[in-house]
């Protein structure tokens, strides 16, 4: 799974699924936690996430939006 995103969304499944960055409530290890319809959801990414340069950039972007 390739991690793609812009300043508003994370795109998963080749762009077929989008998550708004302002809905993300946490990010750690290989999981992204977010709110969807008032329910906490999570996405588990493959274990190679830590080798993906985009993962580091995504974490920085999410942390900066939480401030």
C-alpha positions, -999 to 999 in steps of 0.1 A, spaced: 0 0 0 14 34 -10 7 63 13 -5 93 -6 -19 125 8 -23 162 4 -30 190 30 -66 178 33 -68 140 27 -51 107 30 -58 86 -1 -59 48 3 -67 19 -20 -54 37 -51 -75 68 -43 -108 48 -38 -109 57 -1 -102 91 14 -98 102 50 -99 139 60 -68 149 79 -89 169 104 -108 137 113 -76 119 124 -73 116 162 -41 96 164 -13 80 145 11 55 158 31 25 146 12 12 117 -23 25 126 -42 56 118 -71 64 142 -99 87 130 -135 97 136 -161 86 110 -198 94 117 -190 99 154 -174 65 156 -136 58 162 -122 39 133 -87 26 126 -68 16 96 -39 -8 99 -12 -3 74 13 -30 63 43 -34 84 66 -18 58 51 17 67 82 26 86 103 24 55 80 47 35 93 83 34 57 95 30 48 80 64 72 104 81 59 134 61 23 124 69 30 121 107 46 156 106 16 171 87 -9 155 111 10 167 142 11 202 128 -27 202 121 -34 192 157 -18 224 171 
